Structure formats: C-alpha cells, structure tokens
Amino acid sequence: MNDHGVTQFKPNTTVAAIVHHQGKFLLVEERENGNTVFNQPAGHLEANENLVAAANRELQEETGLTGEPAYASGIYYFHRSELNLYFLRFCFVYELSNLTHLDSTKEDNKWPVCQPQDSDIIACHWFTLEEIKAIKNQLRSPMVLECIEDYLAGHKISLSMLKTNL
C-alpha cells in the first residue's frame, strides 16, 4: 500500500463568483452553523472537476444563473482559526453579458433573476461596496470583501493560466 500523501497537508479548495452589475455585487444569504451570513456564490471543488467547472456549478446551484467566467481575479489562502481549517480560494469574474436568466421585464437594468437550488441559500441580494462594508461582520469570511476589492482594483488572471489534466 502506498502512503504517499496520506499525512500531507490538504487545504480545502474552494471557488467563488464575482458578479457585478451597475455598481452592485451579487451576494447570497445563507445559513452556516445556525447563523445567517453573506457570501459570493461559492463552494468546494469536487473530485474530477476543474476549477472553472466548479465555479460554474456553484454559481448555478446557489443562484440559478449560468455562464462562463471572463477571468479570475485572485487566489486566496485563508486560515479560519475558530474551525482550524485552511482554504485555498479561486475567485472568478462573471460578466453580466455572459449570464443567462436575465429579467426581461426591467427595460433599463436587465438584472439577473436568481433562483437558488441549494437549500442552504436563503436569498440573493445586490449590494454596493458601501453596503457590503456595512455588513462586514456578517460576511462568511474576510475573503468576500477582499475578492471584491481586488476585482475593483482591476486584478485579472487569464483563464488560460489555469491548467488541468482532467
């Protein structure tokens, strides 16, 4: 039996979606350990799934929206001390023009209609940066705001930089 990797440290690999429209960001309101928190549509990478496919799946499960990311805006390494868990998060940016399920009843704004499929998701909300900063203590992790700030700073990682053999 080969023990290679059995005792090796393995952080939780997660993906997150930045969806921005007219100065607002799409966040999901969700339940975590009995608390209500806000997060980007996000979740864990599954076996035999590449990073982009994971981000697309999480976006669809948590909002009902489908699309392809334009680029990644950051890679984050985070330790959640109260749970003694480590996370490696890949954040992807979705342009509104690449999403489906737009609300055609709103002539001027064309806001995406969210229909969460994940039972842990309570609702979807559109927040300005200032509104997100005001609920900072209710964010699932500091990475939520950090991802948004990096997006606003113009951080871009081409999807061609992400390689997979799957």
C-alpha positions, 0 to 999 in steps of 0.5 A: 500500500502506498502512503504517499500523501496520506499525512500531507497537508490538504487545504480545502479548495474552494471557488467563488463568483464575482458578479457585478452589475451597475455598481452592485455585487451579487451576494447570497444569504445563507445559513452556516452553523445556525447563523445567517451570513453573506457570501459570493456564490461559492463552494468546494471543488469536487473530485474530477472537476476543474476549477472553472467547472466548479465555479460554474456549478456553484454559481448555478446551484446557489443562484440559478444563473449560468455562464462562463467566467471572463477571468479570475481575479485572485487566489486566496489562502485563508486560515479560519482559526475558530474551525482550524481549517485552511482554504485555498480560494479561486475567485472568478469574474462573471460578466453580466453579458455572459449570464443567462436568466436575465429579467426581461421585464426591467427595460433599463437594468436587465438584472439577473433573476436568481433562483437558488437550488441549494437549500442552504441559500436563503436569498440573493441580494445586490449590494454596493461596496458601501453596503457590503462594508456595512455588513462586514461582520456578517460576511462568511469570511474576510475573503468576500470583501477582499475578492471584491476589492481586488476585482475593483482594483482591476486584478485579472488572471487569464483563464488560460493560466489555469491548467488541468489534466482532467 
